[in-house]
């Protein structure tokens, strides 16, 4: 599952938009729970926030109905919404990616890199660019990518080039330039292969397959998928598996 809070709320499962979360209060409830993902919210607190002008009993009844609608709107196998008699919580789980969480993580990593004296390295600007990608700020992200590439050239850095190219592709795709995004993903794939970085090779191959889905792309993805040893619980491997199933199904 993917939740995007920057801009308008978007919730997708696989490639399908969860369209039944379509009222202002449903969307507000999901956004509030996701933004407070590490803490359970009391029913009283949620009821008051969503219906501040209603009586306490009416607000709690409204919340009970809203939670029922939210359960029905989510996929049947979704276990991210935790509800008991007193609290409601959105569980943190690797099966659900959230743009705000990614943004916070990327900003935190960039801050650590600066503290460690890496602010004049491509790695630092790649992290800033990834934070911009999570926030759908493509123009600012691409500017950071350009600075990162300049530092790569200045310092002779090559170790992070595969991921900077991958981030560049994500940002170009956000800005609507699919052809340039493909070229960036191809460069990321080639750079990752040169350094035998299987995880980053998988990420680049997955993005190319998502955009092009040619027989060669599917084969390349399958080869790196089989050789990847990070474990089947990562989101990268799960998405690769979904793409391979779809590619083999459409090709049969």
C-alpha positions, 0 to 999 in steps of 0.5 A: 500500500502507498499513502501520499499526503503531500498535495491531495491524499492518495491511497493506492494498493498495488496499482489500484486507487482506493476510491472509497476513501472519498469523503472529507472526514474519512480522508481527515481520519486517515491523514491524522492517524498516519501523521501520528503513526507511532501513537494510538489515538483515543476515541474521545480525542478523534471524535472531538477533532472530527465533530467539535460542535456535536455532543460527546455521545453523538460524536462517538456514534459518528466516529464508530460509523466512520471507522466502520466505513473505513474498514470497509473501504480498505482492502479485505487483507489490510491489517494496518488499521488497529481498533479496540474499544478505547483507541485507534491506531495506524500500524507502522509496517513495511507493506505500507509506504508513506511519503511523509515518513519517507520525507522525514527519514530522508531529511534526518539522513541528510542531517546526519550526513551533514553532521558527519561532514558529508555536506560536500558530497553527492551522497548528501545532495542525493538524500536532499533530492530524495526528500524532495521526491517524497514531497513531490517537489521535483524542481527543487529535487532536480536542482539538488541532483545537479549539485550532487552530480557536480560534486561527483565530478569534482571529488571523483565519487562513483559509489553513490552514482547508481542511487543519484541516477535512480532519484533523478529518474523518480523526479523526472517522472514526477515532472512528466518527462518519461523518456528522460526518466527511462534514461536515468533509470538505465544509467542507474542500472548500469552503474549498479551492475558495475559495482555489483550492488544488487539492491540498487540494481533491483530498484533500477530494474524495477522502475524500468520494468514499470515504465517499459515492461518489454521482454528484455526488461522483464528478463533483466528484472527476473535475473536480478530478482533471483540473485538478490539476497536481501530477503523477501520482506523488503518492499523492493522485492515485493514490488519486483515480484508483482511486476514479474507476475504481471509481466508473465501473465500478460506475455502468456 
